[in-house]
Amino acid sequence: MRRFRYMHGTSFFHRMDPTWKLIWNVVVLLSLLFNFQVPYAVAWFVYTACLALFLADITPRQYLRSISYFLGIALFILVWRVLYSPFEGTVLWSWGPIDVTREGITEGVAIFFRFLVLATVTTIFTLTTDPGRMVESLVQIARVPYRIGFAMYAALRFIPLFENEAQVINNAHLIRGVGETGRDPLSRLRLTSSLVVPLLVSGIRRARSAAIAMDSRCFGAYDRRTVLHPQQATPAALWFVLAHLAVGLASFIYFFVLGHGVVYH
């Protein structure tokens, strides 16, 4: 998917170690679960959007293009929670079995912005993280077995190849007059079904070639491998993650332990 493909750069997030960047993503997402208040979710969205624009060097156009993939799902969840809220509260509008309550609107808007935060941190991670460097970081810093790391790298490496191959197959179908050009769901379904078999055959061939290459080079014969590009976390990245971890811990204590958050049952 081109909207989530890695872009070369020299920003803070580009230089940040991928393992610690992944930890930062988890910390931010966990911090979102501590409260349902709308200002809390909006503040996190504004903050992460500023990080994407200023510390990740993502252009506004690229940012909007990336989060638009999640925007439709977020709007659907917002409308669903507003129209079919399971919570009893102040009814603002009623029509048949549908009761729009103030509490339902509050929860729907909060979930909407929390979903946009998820889209933002996902965009930051994917656009600023080189897949090869991420695997090297997981193997060296997170101590992931290099066999698993190679499987992850192969999966990430094959995704853009399959995307390009799907486009080539679609263009070949269009030249022969058997392709689909419509944007309606039925046309997209027919297009997907016509690509399944060729992509499956291509995937099997690539996997077989990779397996032969790995066997010929005795991949997995040794417990440890020589490191070509040593990975090391910078002090700035460590302090960045620790600062967010402190904020997440403070949010947990304030909202859960002290009971200041809005919680729906």
N, C-alpha and C positions, 0 to 999 in steps of 0.2 A: 504494500500500500504506500504510494508515493508521499502521501501527506504525513506519514510517520517515518519516513526514511531519514537516516542520519545525515546531518549537514555539517561539513567541516567548519571549524571556527576556533577562536582563541578566548572565548568568554570564560567566566568563572566556572560555569557548569561544564563547559567543554574540558577544562583542566582538572575538574574534580574527579576523584577516584570513583569508578562505577559502583563498587561495593558500598561505599559510604553514601553515594547518591541514592542507591536503592534503599538503604536504611533510612535516609531522610524522607523518601517517599512513604515508607511504612509509618514513620512517626507522624507525618502530616495527616495521613488518612486515618490513623487511630485517634488523633486529636479531634477529628471531625465527629467522632461517635459520642463525644462526651456531653453534647448539649444540642437541643433542637431549636434554640432561639435563632430568629432570622438575622439579627445583627451579627451574631457570632459566625454564622455561615458566610454572610456577605463580607465580613472583614477578612476571612480566610481567602475568599475568592479574589478580592481586590489585591491582597498581599501576594498571592501566588501569580496573579496576572502581571503584577509589576516585576516579580522575579523573572518571569518568562520574557518580558520585553526588555529589561535592563541588564539582568545578570546572565541571561542565556542568549542574548542577541538574536532573538526570534522576531522577525518583522511582524507588524500588526496583521498584515494580509495572511502570512503563513500561520499565525496563531489562530485567527478566525477560521481559516480553512481547516485547521486540525480539529478544533473543538466543535466545528459544525457536525462532525460525525456523531458526537454525543448529544448535540443540542436537541435533536428530534426525540431521543429517548427521554431526556430530561423534561421536555415539554409534555410528553405523554404521561410521565409519572406525575407531573404537577397537576394536569387536568384530572387524572384519575383520582388523586388524593383529595382534590377539591370537591369533586362530584360524588365520590363514594368514600367519604371519610368514616371510619368505624367509631369515631369519638363523638360523644354527646357534648353539646355545648351551645353557644349562642347561634341560633339559626338566622342567617341573613337572607336567604332565598330558598324557596321550596317549590318543587314541581313534581307531583306524584310521589314516587318512592325516593326521589333525589332531594337531599337536604344539604345545602351549602352552609357550612358553619364557619365561624371565625377561626376556630381551632384547626379545622381542616385546611383552610387557606394558609394559616401560619405554618403548619407542618409541610404542606405542599411546596411553598416558597422556600422553606429551609432545605428540603430535600433537593429542590431544583439547583440551588447554589452549591450544595455539597456535591452534587453530581458534576457541576462545572469545575469545582476544585479537583475532583478526580480526573477530569479531562485535561486540566491544566498541568498537573504534575506528571501525568502520562505523556503529554506532549513534550514537556521539558526533558524527561528522561530519554525518550526515543529519539528526539531530534539532536540531542547533545551527547549521545553515548555511542561510540563506535562498537559494534558487536564483537569484533576481535579483541579489543581492549577490555570489554566487559568480561569476556570469558577468561582472559589472562588474569584479571583482577580477582575473579571468583576462585580461580585455582590457586593463586599465590597468597591472597589476603584472607579469603573466606575458607581456604583449605578444602575446596570442593575437589573430589577426585578428577584427574585430568581426562579420564575416559568420559565421564558425564559432561565435563566442560566441552570436549570435542563434539559430543552429540548435540549440545545446545548450539554451538557455533555452526555446525552443519545445518541445523534446522533454520537458524537465522539467515544463513548464507543462501539457502535454497528458496526462501520466500521471494526475494526480488527476481530470481531466475524464473520461478514459476509465473510470476506476474508478467514478465516480459514474454514468456512463451505463450501465455494465454492470449496476449495481445496479437502475437504473430499468428496463432491459430484462428483467432477471430477475423483478422485481416484476410487470411487465406479463404475462409468461408465466405466473406463478403465478395471477394473477387470471383468466386464460383457461383455467386447468387444464392447461397444457402444460409447466409448469416442473418443475425437479428440486429436491427438498428433502433428499435423502439425503446422508450423509457418506461413503459407501463410494466407492472409486476409480471404479467404473463410473458412478455417478450424477454424480460430478464431471466425468468425461469427457464425458458427454452434455450437461451444463450448459455446459461450455466450447465444445463444438461448436455449440450453439445460439446462442452469443454471437459467434462469429467473423464471420459475414456482416454483422450489424448494426453491429458495431464497425468493421469494415473500410470499410463505406460511410460511416459517420460520420467516420472518419479521412480519407478521400479528400475529403469535403466541407470539413472544417476546413482541410486542407492547401491546397485550391483557394482558399478565402476568404483565408487568410493570404498566399498568393502574389499574389492580386489587390491586397490592401492594400499589400504591399511594393512592387509595381510602380507603383501610383498615387502612392506617396510617394518614388519614385526611390531605393529602398534599394540601397546599394552603388555609388552614383554618385561618392562621394568616398572618398579613401583614409583620411581621419580624420573622426571625428565629435565633436560637442560633448559634454563630460562633464557630466552633471547631478548625479551623486553621486560626488565624488572619493573614491577608496579609498587608504588609507595604512596600512601595518603599524605597530603600536605597538611601542615598545622592549621591553615585557614579552613580547609574542608572539615577537619575534626572539630574545630570550634563552632563552625556553622551547624553541624549536626548536633553537637552537644547543646547549643543554644535552643534549637527547636525541641530537643528532648526535654529540656528544662521547662519550656513553655507547655509542652504536652503534659508533663507531670503536674505542673501547677494547675492546668485546666482540669485534670482528673481530680485533684484534691478539692478544688473550688466547687466543681459541679457535682461530683459524686460523693465525696467524703463529707463535705460541708452541706450539701443538699441545696445549692443555689440554682441549679439548672432546671429547665422545663422538661419534664419527662412525661410522655404519654403512655398510658397503660391500656 
